[in-house]
Amino acid sequence: MDEPKLELALQRYQDAVAALDAARTDLEAEAAAVLRSSEATTEDWTHVSQLTGWTEQELRRLVDAAQTVEMP
């Protein structure tokens, strides 16, 4: 067994998972910010849904969660 190669592959995998998690968090925050805006329109919801592939129900949960987190 080539342990150094295995360890390198594991580290690369862990780094990729961390990067993906961070990117998803950023995407969720940006989507919620757009949809929580007082100026958000139905077209904005449709556009965010098309861009992300998330359903309206998923987006509503995301917006609701963002509002809950920001409450004191």
MOKATA-V60067 format. One record per residue. N is the residue number from 0. RES is the residue in one letter. NEAR is the number of other C-alpha atoms within 12 Angstrom. Layout:
N_RES_NEAR / N_RES_NEAR
This chain:
0_M_6 / 1_D_8 / 2_E_9 / 3_P_10 / 4_K_11 / 5_L_12 / 6_E_13 / 7_L_13 / 8_A_14 / 9_L_14 / 10_Q_14 / 11_R_14 / 12_Y_14 / 13_Q_14 / 14_D_14 / 15_A_14 / 16_V_14 / 17_A_14 / 18_A_14 / 19_L_14 / 20_D_14 / 21_A_14 / 22_A_14 / 23_R_16 / 24_T_16 / 25_D_14 / 26_L_21 / 27_E_29 / 28_A_23 / 29_E_20 / 30_A_33 / 31_A_33 / 32_A_25 / 33_V_26 / 34_L_30 / 35_R_26 / 36_S_16 / 37_S_11 / 38_E_12 / 39_A_17 / 40_T_14 / 41_T_16 / 42_E_14 / 43_D_22 / 44_W_29 / 45_T_21 / 46_H_20 / 47_V_28 / 48_S_24 / 49_Q_15 / 50_L_15 / 51_T_19 / 52_G_16 / 53_W_20 / 54_T_17 / 55_E_23 / 56_Q_14 / 57_E_19 / 58_L_32 / 59_R_21 / 60_R_19 / 61_L_29 / 62_V_25 / 63_D_20 / 64_A_18 / 65_A_22 / 66_Q_18 / 67_T_12 / 68_V_12 / 69_E_13 / 70_M_8 / 71_P_5
